[in-house]
Amino acid sequence: MMAEKIQVELPTDDYYEAEVKCRNSCPVKTDARGYLMATVAGDYERAYAISRATNPFASICGKICGAPCEKGCRRSDVDEAVVIRNIKGYLTDKRGPETGDLRTPLTYSIAPGSVQPEPNGKSVGVIGGGCAGYTCAHDLARLGYSVTIYERWEKSGGQLVQGVPINRLSRKVVADELASIELFENIEVKNGVDVGADITFQELEAKHDAVFIGVGLSRGRKIPIPNAEHPDAHIGLQFLFDFNMRERWDLRDRRSIVIGGGDVAFDVARSALRCGSPEVQLACLEREHLNEMTGSVDEREGGRREGVVINDGWGPREIVVENGRIKGLLVSKVIRVFDEAGKFSPRMEDETRLIEGDAVFFAVGQVSDLAFLEGTGVEVNGRGLVTVVNEETWQTTKPNVYAAGDIALGPKLFINAVATGSQAAQGIHAYLSGREKPLQLKRRLTFLDLPEYGRGSAYVDEEREEREELPVKPAEQPEFNTTVEYPDHEAKLQSARCLECHIHPTFEGDICILCGGCVDVCPSYCLSMKTVDRVEGGEELKVLAEMEFGSMEVAEAEGSVMLFDPLKCIRCGMCAQKCPTGACKMSVNSFEDCYA
């Protein structure tokens, strides 16, 4: 019986780019691999420059990003992902705007344009002073546009200042990041201007050549359970807004219950402790051991450390009220959260239990406030989001109006708002300059053989270490940030855990003697040698076989191939060291990010 053929892929530029999964997992395509390597080398300026290249909010991301780069990190196939976000926080502390140098970080951007652009005579109005709005303004300003940001509240920053508690994110870091962008002379920020009340959307359209909407999802919601409208049943986002922007609530005589399992829910729970609540219970449908909870590991562990009790896998049924006061939340054990097709379809047991408490906070989702768009011709879809007709340009149903961030995507990470804000800026530029297509972030690849490569495999034994967290008494120290950035030696050790996925073995068939030494010495079993008749590679393999052997038939009769599994490779270089003829080399892909 003939053995089943092995499916293989012949490497192309796209293949080599996809190998660096941390970059491909990042919405703004930050070259995390690049700044990790520069950190190991002690070149902190270059490392920060790489982290800032495509991201005007690098400092924010170094503190609180959901780190999709780490979710893609190939080191997870070995043990645990590299602490990519934490290294960025380390770098921005050394070179970011928070050092007091607001101007230099601007020079590291690779967005089209320059830090000192020539005015082009056109203007854009930006509604919303959060990550999406400021990123769009930053990229448009580099191209010479006059940009006016209209922010409803007295402080810019959106959810960075309204929703993320100050103990998690220093307001100085936020203020410095925004102030750096505001150094562009062609950016004007108007705080305290509520579009729809202080100025109409139609007036903005008349005033500007294009309008960008980046208002986010500023309102929370409740789920329809009995007694949800009780005076002591609150919207979590409103509580956070008051905690961050107004007067903090006095919860010293209120045992708090938070409904929800995302980052906002944990922000509410930990902020309740800082308002003096003697006990905080969190209840959510999602089960932690099944990785269903959307709240980040940092938030969950931080909440537990401070005293939040997590009731995961318990669904809310009713807010129980006795004699006019909340007694607690009635919950049931969850049987499932999603159905067989992966659709949200929770099912709970009939048996219930009571989580006792005096106040309930809903942190179960966010909705928009788009009353200012009524009658403007800008359509809103059934989800309450601005309708986007082109997700390459983020153009809405009106050609001169663009939208990005949560108001176009639904609830996502801050880095998604940054990415779409940047893309919308190029969409606006294409529209106003008459370009057929917007400029897009691309990557140029060059290939180089490394004459010497002796990394070895000892680095694989280095374990992931998180940043140190200091003890805190939340009610007594509500603004104290417990996170301590790495010392230099630890930052280098953690950065050195990177697998360097852009480096890989290559083989020169003409001088290979088929000794198999490279296969034998490989500690991760990522190499194997097969005859051509054992593999299936489609038309690409056939073309290559014909080039080398004249025909596929001859190749299958006489040829061999070396198979490489990038998921197993630890880039130790032992294969190249073992090779007696130099047929096996370690090669590096160099990447240059650019717009084209």
C-alpha positions in Angstrom: 0.0 0.0 0.0 1.4 3.3 -1.1 2.0 5.8 1.8 0.0 9.0 1.8 2.0 11.9 0.3 3.2 14.7 2.5 1.8 18.1 1.7 4.5 20.7 1.4 4.7 24.5 0.7 7.4 26.1 -1.3 8.6 29.3 0.3 7.8 32.6 -1.3 8.0 36.2 0.0 4.6 35.8 1.5 5.7 32.6 3.3 8.8 34.3 4.8 6.7 37.3 5.9 4.2 35.0 7.5 6.9 33.2 9.5 7.2 36.3 11.7 3.9 35.8 13.3 4.2 38.5 15.9 4.3 41.2 13.2 1.5 39.6 11.2 -0.6 39.4 14.4 -0.2 43.1 15.2 -2.9 45.3 13.6 -0.2 48.0 12.8 2.4 45.4 11.8 4.9 46.5 14.4 8.2 44.6 13.9 8.4 43.2 17.4 11.2 40.8 16.3 13.2 43.8 15.4 12.9 45.7 18.6 13.5 42.6 20.7 16.8 42.0 18.9 17.8 45.6 19.2 17.1 45.4 23.0 19.3 42.4 23.3 22.1 44.4 21.6 21.5 47.3 24.0 20.6 49.6 21.1 17.6 51.1 22.9 17.1 54.1 20.5 16.8 51.8 17.5 14.6 49.4 19.5 12.2 52.3 20.4 12.3 53.7 16.9 11.1 50.3 15.5 8.3 50.1 18.1 7.2 53.7 17.2 7.6 53.3 13.4 3.9 52.4 12.7 2.4 53.3 16.0 1.9 56.8 17.4 0.7 55.2 20.7 3.7 53.0 21.4 3.9 54.1 25.0 0.2 53.3 25.7 0.7 49.9 24.1 3.7 49.2 26.2 1.5 49.5 29.3 -2.0 48.2 28.5 -2.2 46.7 25.0 -4.0 43.4 24.7 -0.9 42.1 22.9 -2.2 40.2 19.9 1.5 39.9 18.9 2.0 37.6 21.9 -0.9 35.5 20.9 0.8 34.9 17.5 4.3 34.4 19.0 5.9 31.1 17.9 7.7 30.8 21.2 4.3 29.6 22.5 5.0 26.3 20.5 8.0 25.8 22.7 6.7 27.0 26.1 5.3 30.5 26.6 5.2 33.6 24.4 7.9 36.3 24.6 6.8 39.2 26.8 6.6 41.5 23.8 4.4 44.1 25.3 6.4 44.4 28.5 9.6 45.0 26.5 7.8 47.8 24.6 6.9 49.4 28.0 10.6 49.1 29.0 11.7 50.8 25.8 9.2 53.6 25.9 10.2 54.4 29.5 13.7 54.9 28.1 12.9 56.8 24.8 9.2 57.6 24.6 7.5 61.0 25.1 7.2 60.3 28.8 10.9 61.0 29.1 10.1 64.7 28.4 11.3 64.6 24.8 8.1 65.0 22.9 9.6 65.8 19.5 12.1 63.0 18.8 9.5 60.2 18.9 7.7 61.9 16.0 10.8 61.5 13.8 10.6 57.7 14.0 7.3 57.4 12.2 7.4 55.8 8.8 3.9 57.1 7.8 4.0 59.0 4.5 4.9 62.6 4.8 7.3 64.3 7.2 7.5 66.0 10.6 7.7 69.4 8.9 5.2 69.1 6.0 4.3 71.7 3.4 0.6 72.8 3.9 -1.5 71.4 1.1 -4.4 73.8 1.7 -7.0 71.2 2.6 -8.6 70.5 6.0 -10.1 67.5 7.8 -12.3 67.5 10.9 -11.8 64.7 13.3 -14.6 63.9 15.7 -13.3 62.2 18.8 -10.0 62.6 20.7 -9.1 59.0 21.3 -6.6 56.6 19.7 -8.4 56.5 16.3 -8.8 60.2 16.1 -5.3 61.2 17.2 -3.7 58.6 14.9 -5.7 59.8 11.9 -4.7 63.4 12.8 -1.1 62.4 13.2 -0.9 60.7 9.8 -2.8 63.4 8.0 -0.7 66.2 9.5 2.4 64.5 8.1 0.9 64.9 4.7 0.2 68.6 5.1 -3.5 68.6 6.0 -4.9 71.1 8.5 -6.6 68.9 11.1 -9.0 70.0 13.8 -9.9 67.5 16.5 -13.3 68.0 18.2 -13.4 66.3 21.6 -16.6 66.3 23.7 -14.8 66.3 27.1 -12.3 68.6 28.7 -9.5 66.0 28.4 -8.5 64.2 25.2 -7.7 60.5 25.2 -11.1 58.8 24.9 -11.2 55.6 26.9 -7.5 56.0 27.8 -8.6 58.6 30.3 -12.3 57.9 30.7 -12.3 54.1 31.1 -8.8 52.8 31.9 -8.3 53.4 35.7 -5.4 55.7 36.6 -3.7 52.9 38.6 -3.3 50.9 35.4 -2.3 53.7 33.1 -0.4 56.8 34.2 -2.2 60.0 33.0 1.2 61.5 32.4 2.0 58.8 29.9 -1.3 59.6 28.1 -0.8 63.3 28.3 2.8 63.1 26.9 1.8 60.8 24.1 -1.0 63.2 23.0 1.2 66.3 23.5 3.8 64.8 21.2 1.2 64.4 18.4 -0.1 67.9 19.1 3.4 69.4 18.3 2.3 69.4 14.7 1.4 73.0 14.0 -1.3 71.9 11.6 -3.2 70.1 14.3 -5.7 72.0 16.4 -7.5 70.4 19.3 -10.9 71.8 20.5 -11.8 70.3 23.8 -15.3 70.7 25.3 -16.9 70.7 21.9 -19.9 68.3 21.6 -20.7 67.7 18.0 -24.5 67.7 17.7 -24.9 70.2 20.5 -22.2 72.9 20.1 -21.7 72.4 16.4 -23.7 70.4 13.9 -22.3 67.6 11.7 -23.5 69.6 8.7 -21.5 72.6 9.9 -18.4 70.4 10.1 -18.9 69.1 6.6 -19.2 72.7 5.3 -16.0 73.7 7.2 -13.8 70.8 6.2 -12.9 68.9 3.0 -13.5 65.6 4.8 -14.7 64.4 8.2 -13.4 61.5 10.2 -15.5 59.9 13.0 -13.7 58.2 15.8 -16.1 58.6 18.8 -15.9 55.0 20.0 -18.5 53.2 22.0 -19.0 55.5 25.0 -22.1 54.1 26.6 -22.6 50.9 28.6 -25.7 48.8 28.6 -27.6 46.4 30.9 -29.0 43.0 30.2 -32.7 42.4 30.7 -32.9 40.6 34.0 -35.4 41.3 36.8 -34.6 44.4 38.8 -31.9 45.7 36.4 -33.4 49.2 36.8 -33.0 49.3 40.6 -31.2 52.5 41.8 -28.2 50.4 43.0 -27.8 48.6 39.7 -25.3 50.7 37.7 -23.7 50.9 34.3 -20.0 50.1 34.7 -18.8 52.6 32.2 -20.5 55.5 33.9 -18.9 54.4 37.2 -15.5 54.3 35.5 -16.1 57.7 33.9 -16.8 59.2 37.3 -13.9 57.3 38.9 -11.5 58.7 36.3 -12.9 62.1 35.3 -15.2 63.3 38.1 -15.7 62.5 41.8 -15.1 58.9 43.0 -18.1 57.1 44.5 -18.1 56.2 48.1 -18.7 52.4 48.3 -17.5 51.8 51.8 -20.9 50.4 52.8 -21.5 48.6 49.5 -20.5 45.0 48.7 -20.1 45.1 45.0 -21.1 42.6 42.3 -19.8 43.1 38.8 -21.5 41.3 35.8 -19.1 40.6 33.0 -15.8 38.9 32.2 -13.9 41.3 30.0 -11.3 44.0 30.8 -13.9 46.6 31.5 -15.5 44.3 34.1 -12.2 43.9 35.8 -11.5 47.6 35.6 -14.9 48.2 37.3 -14.2 45.5 39.9 -10.7 46.8 40.8 -12.0 50.4 40.8 -14.8 49.4 43.2 -12.1 48.2 45.6 -10.4 51.6 45.3 -13.7 53.3 46.2 -13.7 51.4 49.5 -16.0 48.5 48.6 -15.3 45.9 51.4 -16.0 43.0 49.0 -16.1 42.7 45.2 -17.6 39.6 43.4 -17.4 39.2 39.7 -19.8 36.9 37.8 -19.6 35.9 34.2 -20.9 33.3 31.8 -17.5 32.5 30.3 -15.3 29.9 32.0 -11.7 30.7 32.7 -10.3 27.1 32.4 -11.8 26.9 28.9 -10.2 30.2 27.9 -13.6 31.7 27.2 -13.1 34.8 29.3 -12.1 37.9 27.3 -10.5 39.7 30.2 -6.7 39.7 29.9 -4.6 37.4 32.1 -3.0 40.6 33.6 -6.4 41.9 34.6 -7.6 38.6 36.0 -4.4 38.0 38.0 -4.4 41.7 39.2 -8.0 41.4 40.3 -7.4 38.3 42.3 -4.3 39.7 43.9 -6.3 42.7 45.1 -9.2 40.6 46.4 -11.7 40.3 43.5 -13.6 37.0 43.8 -14.2 35.6 40.3 -17.3 33.5 39.8 -16.7 32.3 36.2 -19.2 30.0 34.5 -22.1 31.5 36.5 -24.8 33.3 34.5 -26.9 36.1 35.9 -30.7 35.4 36.3 -32.0 38.0 38.6 -31.0 40.9 40.9 -32.7 39.9 44.1 -34.3 42.8 46.0 -35.7 42.6 49.6 -37.4 45.5 51.3 -36.3 47.9 48.6 -32.6 47.0 48.9 -30.5 44.7 46.7 -29.7 41.4 48.5 -27.6 39.9 45.8 -27.4 38.4 42.3 -29.1 35.1 41.5 -26.9 33.0 39.2 -26.9 29.6 37.6 -24.1 27.3 36.6 -23.3 27.5 32.9 -23.6 24.4 30.7 -22.3 26.1 27.6 -21.5 29.6 26.3 -21.3 28.8 22.6 -23.1 26.3 20.4 -21.5 23.7 18.1 -21.1 26.4 15.4 -19.3 28.7 17.8 -22.2 31.1 18.0 -22.9 32.8 21.3 -25.8 30.7 22.7 -25.5 30.3 26.5 -27.3 27.6 28.3 -27.6 27.3 32.1 -28.7 24.8 34.7 -32.0 25.3 36.5 -30.3 25.2 39.9 -29.3 28.6 41.3 -27.3 30.2 44.0 -27.1 33.7 45.4 -24.0 35.9 45.3 -24.7 38.4 48.1 -24.1 42.1 47.7 -25.5 45.6 47.9 -24.7 47.1 44.5 -24.5 45.6 41.0 -22.5 46.9 38.1 -23.1 45.9 34.5 -20.0 45.5 32.3 -21.5 43.5 29.5 -20.9 45.5 26.4 -20.8 49.0 25.0 -23.0 50.9 22.6 -22.7 54.1 20.5 -24.0 57.6 20.9 -24.6 58.7 17.3 -27.5 61.1 17.6 -25.4 63.7 15.9 -25.6 61.7 12.6 -29.4 61.7 12.3 -30.4 63.2 9.0 -26.8 63.6 7.7 -26.8 60.8 5.2 -24.2 58.8 7.1 -25.8 55.4 7.6 -25.7 53.5 10.9 -26.1 49.7 10.7 -28.2 47.4 12.8 -25.4 47.0 15.4 -25.4 50.7 16.1 -22.1 51.2 14.3 -21.3 53.6 11.4 -21.7 51.7 8.1 -18.4 51.4 6.4 -18.6 50.6 2.7 -14.8 50.2 2.1 -12.6 48.6 4.8 -9.5 49.5 2.9 -10.2 53.2 3.1 -12.8 53.3 5.9 -15.1 55.4 3.8 -18.8 55.5 4.9 -21.9 55.9 2.8 -20.9 59.5 2.2 -17.6 59.8 0.1 -16.3 62.7 2.3 -16.9 61.0 5.6 -14.7 58.2 7.2 -15.0 56.2 10.4 -12.7 53.9 12.3 -12.0 52.4 15.7 -14.8 50.8 17.7 -17.5 52.9 16.1 -16.8 51.0 12.8 -15.4 47.7 14.2 -17.3 47.1 17.4 -15.5 46.6 20.7 -11.8 45.9 19.9 -8.3 46.7 21.3 -6.8 50.2 21.4 -4.3 49.0 18.8 -7.1 48.2 16.4 -8.3 51.8 16.7 -4.7 53.0 16.0 -4.5 50.7 12.9 -7.8 51.7 11.4 -7.3 55.4 12.2 -4.0 55.2 10.2 -5.7 53.4 7.3 -8.5 55.9 7.2 -6.0 58.7 7.0 -4.6 57.2 3.8 -8.2 56.7 2.6 -8.9 60.4 3.1 -5.6 61.3 1.5 -6.5 59.2 -1.6 -9.9 60.8 -1.8 -8.7 64.4 -1.5 -5.6 64.0 -3.7 -7.4 62.0 -6.4 -5.4 58.8 -5.9 -7.0 55.6 -7.2 -5.9 53.6 -4.2 -4.7 54.5 -0.7 -1.0 54.0 0.2 -0.7 50.8 2.2 1.9 49.4 4.6 4.1 47.0 2.8 7.3 45.0 3.5 10.3 44.7 1.4 12.3 41.5 1.9 16.0 40.9 1.3 17.8 37.5 1.8 21.3 37.1 3.2 23.3 34.0 4.2 25.0 34.3 7.6 28.6 33.3 7.3 28.8 32.8 11.1 25.9 31.7 13.3 26.5 30.3 16.7 23.4 31.0 18.7 23.0 27.5 20.1 19.9 26.4 22.0 20.6 27.4 25.6 18.3 30.4 25.3 15.3 28.1 25.0 15.7 27.2 28.7 15.1 30.8 29.7 11.6 31.1 31.2 9.0 33.9 30.7 9.0 36.4 33.5 6.4 39.0 34.0 7.0 42.5 35.3 7.2 42.8 39.1 4.0 43.8 40.8 4.2 45.7 44.1 1.7 45.0 46.9 -1.1 47.6 47.2 -4.0 48.5 49.5 -6.5 49.6 46.8 -8.8 51.6 49.1 -5.8 53.5 50.6 -3.7 53.9 47.4 -6.3 54.2 44.6 -3.9 55.8 42.1 -0.8 53.7 42.9 0.4 51.8 39.8 1.9 48.5 41.0 3.8 47.6 37.8 7.6 47.9 37.9 9.4 47.9 34.5 12.2 45.4 34.0 15.8 46.3 35.0 18.2 46.3 32.0 19.5 42.7 32.5 16.0 41.2 32.7 14.8 43.1 29.7 17.7 41.6 27.7 17.1 38.1 29.0 13.4 38.3 28.1 14.1 39.7 24.7 16.6 37.0 24.0 13.8 34.4 24.3 12.7 35.5 20.8 13.0 32.6 18.4 14.2 35.0 15.6 11.7 33.5 13.2 13.2 35.5 10.3 16.3 33.2 10.5 16.1 29.7 9.1 18.2 27.0 7.5 18.6 26.9 3.7 20.1 24.2 1.5 22.2 24.2 -1.7 21.3 21.0 -3.4 24.3 21.0 -5.8 26.9 20.5 -3.0 24.7 18.5 -0.6 26.1 14.9 -0.2 22.9 13.6 1.4 24.8 12.6 4.6 21.8 13.4 6.8 24.0 15.0 9.5 21.8 18.0 9.7 18.7 15.8 10.3 20.5 13.8 13.0 21.8 16.8 14.9 18.6 18.8 15.0 17.4 18.9 18.6 13.8 19.8 17.7 13.3 17.4 14.8 12.4 20.2 12.4 14.3 18.7 9.4 13.6 15.5 7.4 14.8 14.2 4.1 12.3 12.6 1.7 12.4 11.4 -1.9 10.4 13.6 -4.3 7.8 10.9 -4.9 6.8 11.2 -1.2 5.7 14.8 -1.3 2.9 16.8 -2.9 3.5 20.5 -3.6 1.2 21.3 -6.5 2.2 23.2 -9.6 5.0 25.1 -7.8 6.8 21.8 -7.0 6.3 20.5 -10.5 7.8 23.7 -12.1 10.8 23.5 -9.7 11.3 19.7 -10.4 11.3 20.4 -14.1 13.9 23.1 -13.7 16.2 20.8 -11.7 15.6 17.4 -13.3 14.0 18.1 -16.7 10.7 16.4 -15.8 8.6 15.4 -12.7 9.1 11.7 -13.6 12.9 12.0 -13.4 12.6 14.0 -10.1 10.4 11.4 -8.5 12.8 8.6 -9.6 16.0 10.3 -8.6 15.4 13.4 -6.5 15.3 14.1 -2.8 14.0 17.1 -0.9 14.7 18.6 2.5 11.6 19.4 4.5 11.7 22.1 7.1 9.0 22.6 9.8 9.2 26.2 11.0 6.9 25.5 13.9 9.5 23.2 15.5 12.7 25.0 14.6 14.4 26.8 17.5 17.0 28.5 15.2 20.0 27.0 17.0 22.1 26.7 13.9 23.4 23.2 14.8 22.4 22.0 11.3 24.7 24.5 9.6 27.5 23.8 12.0 27.3 20.0 11.3 27.2 20.3 7.5 30.6 19.1 6.1 30.2 20.8 2.7 28.5 24.1 3.5 25.4 23.1 1.7 23.3 24.0 4.8 23.5 27.6 5.9 21.6 29.8 8.2 19.9 32.6 6.2 18.3 35.8 7.4 15.3 37.7 5.9 15.8 41.4 6.4 12.6 43.4 6.4 12.0 47.0 5.5 8.6 48.5 6.3 7.4 51.1 3.8 4.2 52.5 2.2 3.4 51.9 -1.4 
